[in-house]
Amino acid sequence: MAPVPSSTYSAITLNINGEKHALSVDHRTTLLDALRERLDLTGTKKGCDQGQCGACTVLLDGRRAVSCLQLAVAAEGREITTIEGVAEGERLHPVQQAFLDLDGYQCGYCTPGQICSAIAVIEEHAAGWPSAATDDVRPEAGPPPLTPEEIRERMSGNLCRCGAYVSIVQAVARAAAVEARTAGNDTAETAENAEAAA
């Protein structure tokens, strides 16, 4: 068998959860496969492998990305956060804690992607980003109320075969309320109202 031409491989360094990892990867290697097969970071799950289910969601520079559609070579120089990197030591991230407290999972397979997506959803909402469910999209309107409908729309890229959606919406609302209270911002009340409504 002929050796693989070196022009199809690159030496890259990935910044994952605050640690640098040097790898030689085929240019076609997805970030998902690099995480799971090369770095043993198996918290990120492979579901559809087509970018439709959200099980492989990670954060790239703080924004959601389905890692099955992201090439590893294109992630070089970016800050990658996987489910293994969202907690602070032994203290769970508020989203993780809310998922545990409110049973926002059943089999747990989609949970890492759901949690990474929810972290980004809460930040996007606090920054005032509208969604397809937002009534008033004018920037001066500020963050829309974080209603269950807003949460469902914003989390719609993450599928749960077990159907734990009701608990997932409640968990996102609770985590948003906790984070808003911690930050002392004025979205705390709308997040608390969403938690009550969910």
N, C-alpha and C positions, 0 to 999 in steps of 0.2 A: 504494500500500500504506500502510495507516495505521501511524503510529509505535507502537512497543511502549510500553504504559503504564509509567511509571517505577515504579509500585508493584510491579512484578514483578522489579525489580533492587535490589540493595543494594551500597553501597560497603563493602568489608571489608578487613581487613588480616590476612594469614596469616603466621604465624611458622614459616618452613620452614628447617630446617637452620641455625638461629641467625640467619637474615636475615628482615627484615620485607618483605612484598610487598603493596602496595596494589592492589586490583582492584575493578572494578565487575562484578558477576556476576548473571546470572539466578538467581533463587532455586532453580531446578531443577538448576543446574550441580553435578555431582558433584565431589568433591575430586580424583578421578582426572582428569577432564577439565580442571579448573583447572590441575593440575600439568602435564599433557602439552600441552594446547592453548594455554594462556594464558601459562605460565611456562617452557615448553621444558624441563621436567624429565622427560625421556622414559625415564629408568631404570625408573620405575614402569610396568609393562606392563598393557595392557588384554587380558584373556583372554576370559572368558565374559561379563563385564559384568553378572553376576547374583550375585556374591558366593560362587560355588561353587568356583573354581579356586585362589584365593589369589595369582595373579600380580600383583595390584595392592596387595599388603600393604605398609603403611607403619606407622610407629609414631606413635601419638597419645598424648602425655604418657607415652611409654615403653611403651605397651601396643599390641598388635597390632590393626590395623583394616584391613578391606578397603575401599580408597578408592573403589571403584565404588558402594558403598552409603552412603557418607558424603557428605552435602551440604557443599559448600564453606562456605556460610554458617554451618553448625553447627560448623565447625572453627576459627572465629575465636576467638582468645584461647587456643588450645591449642598446645602445642609439637609440631610435625610434623617427623618425621625420615623422609627418603626414602633410598633406596640411595646417592644422591649425598652424603649427610651422615653416613654411618656410619664412614668412615675418618677418621683424624686426620692431616690433611695428606697426606704421601706414604706414611704408615704405614697399611697395611690393618688393618681390624678383625680380631681373631682368627678370627671366623667367615668373613670373606672369605678370609683366608689358608688356612684349613682347606679351604674349598671348592676353592681353587686346587691345594693340595698333594695332595688326595685325589680330584680329578676329580669333584667333587660337582655336575657339570653336564654336559650334552651340547650341545644347541642353545643353551642359555643363556637362553631366553626367560623361564622361570619363576624363574631364579636370583635376581634382585633381591627378589622376594617371599619366596622360600625363605630368603634371608639375613636379611631383616628379621624374619621369623617366628622363625628360629632364635635371633636375638639376644634376643627376648622370651622364648622358651622357656627359655633358659639362666637368665635373670633370674627367671622364674616358679619354676623348679625350685629355684634357690638360696634363694628366699624361702619354700620349703616348700609351695607350692601343689600340691595333689594333681591327678591326672588320672584318667580312666576306667580307666587301667591300674594305678593305685596300690593296693597291697594294704591298707596301713594309713593311713587318711585322718585319724586323730586329730592335732590340731595338735601335741601333745606328742611325736609320733613323729618330727617334723622332716622334712627333705627325704627323699623316698624314694630308693632307689638309682636312679641314672640309667642304667637298662638300655636296650638297644636297643628293647625293647617300649615303655618309657616315651617314648623319643624318637619312635618311630613314631606313637604315639597323640597326642602333643603336636604333631607336625608334620602330622597327618592332614588339616588344612584346606588344605594346599598340594599341588596335583597337579603331576606331572611327566609329560608325554606321552612323553618319551624313556625313562622308567623308570630314572632314575639314583638310585633310592631307597637302594640299598645304600651307595653313596658318600656320599649326603646324610646318612644316619644316622651313618656314620663321621666325617664332617666336623663334625657337631653335637657328637658325643662328644669329639672332639679339642679343639674350641674350648672346650667346657665345662671340660675338664681344664686347658687353658691359663689360662682365666680364674680357675678355682678356685685354681690354684697362685699366680697373680699376686696374688689377693686374700688368699692365705694362710688360706683357710677350710677347714673339715674335710670339704667335699664333694669335694675334689680326688681323694681315693682312689676314691670311687664313680664319678667322672667318668672316671678313668683305667681303671677296670675296665670301664666301658661302651665305651670306645674299644677295649680289647683284645677285647671280646666281639663288637663290631660287624663 
